[in-house]
């Protein structure tokens, strides 16, 4: 679940890429990277840490060119080593290439083994390098980027939104199931393709639309065009983007995330049988859910926890110990709001449960009489293989426990999750067009011995449609 961006802009792109990555910082905090091309040279700079820690004015001024790609990393595949920081850059037959990828492949090892049997050497342990090798392997045969992307979509299994710079041309494509988000925007003097619409907003740009599942987009300094490579009757948009991962002010696959979360809060209130004194969010990811709960129930909304805004997201920190130690520094109770009160504490999800237990402990220590946890996702029962850090059932607190056992373990007075049906209704997307694997244990593609309802993908021989008219949603 990384953040990616590609920009083609005649006025130069390094500072624009920086601001776009800053807007996507919530999608990854381990590393940041930018690659640009000025017509002859591929410039790159990558480092460990947040965007503002990795880049400064002098570094950005040295990243020359009118086209480039950027990446913020949240590791799910590959070790936490500098070689795995993206964009992944290389030269092939005189062409300068940079690749940035958001998602997670489930057949990475199989593909690596096949390449290594042929003598291929790998520099990283990421699936992004596998994608790069697949593309250049096909480019070697056909010389066509379109054929290379078609080749990728036939072979890759998993989630992938990709931006790729080949000399002065920017390409972007999204897997046929549309699991990870990707969208297109118009900037004052160019175009942008990025993980979420908030990066378009950061450019003072105009959101055009989402990249369609199975679509290839081509951008350069003067033009933009698109081509449908593959079609699937039922996509599999990740429901966790709406629950937690996307920024609340983003539009993802036609839905404003904030409104989805607010409707989830409405459903939580409709299904509830308690009458607490106040509704309080676990900031920031529980805020929209809590506002919806307060609106629907008529119970006052109060901030019972204040967030230290200089800390990042604990869920995507690299270790459980780091996540736990960060909680008390990150959240401080507003004792005057919660002392002696019955509190409905609203959060987006419970994954491992240790963070929830610490948060409840903070609220109880501040004097709350009761702490009723209300959760904006159904119980997470199964691992995610497609880009969210939920690796094993053993690590999931609800993986093999019933609701009452989870409640006792986290120390809540009561615990209630939104139902799967209400969650689906809140998204406004049909269940058949969502990936609900982490909630149901049934995945939209074949993954080992897991249950699946595999979607059929058809490959098409469409041609490029050029100009902004090709991007109108009709």
C-alpha positions, 0 to 999 in steps of 0.5 A: 500500500504505497503511494505513487505519482507520475507528472508530465509538465513542461515547467519542470516536475521535481517540486511538483512531485515533492508536493504530490508525494507530501499529499500521499505521505499517509500511504507510506512512511518508510522511504521516499523517492523521485526520478526525473528525466531531462531528455538525456539524463535520468536523475534520481534521489531516494532515502529512508524516511518521510518526504520532508526528511528525504528532500530539500530545496537543493536536492529538488533543484538538482532533479531536472526534467519535465517528466518524472515519477515518485514513490512513498513506500509502505513495505509488504513485499521485500526487505527494509533495505535501501536497494528496495526504495523506489522508484526502481531505475535502470537502463535498457538498450539506451532507454532510461527507465524508472518504475514505481509500484503500489500493490502486492503480487502473489506470484512474485517468487514463481516469476523470480525463479523463472527469471533466475533459471535464465540467469537473470540477476536481481538487485532488490527483493521487491516485486517491482523489479519483477514487473520491470523485468517482465516489461523489458523482456517483452520490449526486447522482443516486440519493442512495443510498450503496449505489448509489454503491458499486455504481457504483464497483465497476462502473467502478473497475479495480484494487485498493481498500480504502476507508473513508469517513465521510459525516457520522456514518456510517462506510462501508467497502468492498473491491474484488471481487477482495479484493486489499488487506486489510481487516478488522472488529473490536469495540472495548470501546465501538464498532467498527473497520474497518482494513487489518490486525488488529493495529490491532484489537489496539491497541484491545484489541478483538476481531477479528471477520473480514475484510471480504469481497471486494466487500462494503460495511460500514456502521457508526455509534455503535450498529450495524453491518451489511453488504451484498454488492455484488459476488461473484467466484468466485476472488479475487486476494489479494496474495501480497506481503502474506504475504511482506513487507508485512503485519505478522507478527502480523496475520491476513490473509484468515484466515491468521496472517502469521507462520505463513505466513512460518515455513512459507516458511522450512521450504520454503527449508530442505527445498529447500536443498543447503548446510549453513551454520554458522548461520541469520541473518535480515535484520531484521525482515521476514526473522525469521519466514522464518529461524526456519522455516528453522532449525526445519526444518534444525536449523541454529542461529539467530543474529542476525548483524545488529542493527536500529536500531529507530528507523528505518522500512522502507527498502523503502517510502522514497520514493527508491532513494538514500534506501533505499541510504543508510539500510541501514548506519545501519539494520543493524549486524553482530554480528561475534562471531556471523558472523566466520569463519562460513558464514551462511545470510542469510534475507530476505523478497524481493529487489526492486531488489537494491541493498539486498541487495548492501549487506547482503551487503557489511556481513556480509562486511566483518564477517568472514563466510566465506560468505554464502548468500542465502535468499529467502522469495519467488520471483524478482520478475519483473514490475512491480506495478500494484496497490499495491506500489512495483515500477514497471518491469521494468528496475528489478527485478534479476530482471526480465531476469536469471537466478538466477546473474547476480543472485547475482553482482550482489549478491555472494552465495556462493549464492542460492536463492528459494522456489519459487512452488509452495512459496510457494502451499502455505505460504499455504494459499490456492489459486493461483487465489485469489491475485494472483501478477502480480509473480512470473509476469507474469500479472495478475488483471485487464486491465492494458494489454498485460500477460497476464491471467487476468481474474476474472469479477465478478457484481453482486448485489442483496443487502440489509443484514444487521444486527448481529454475527450478520451477521459470523459466519463459517459 
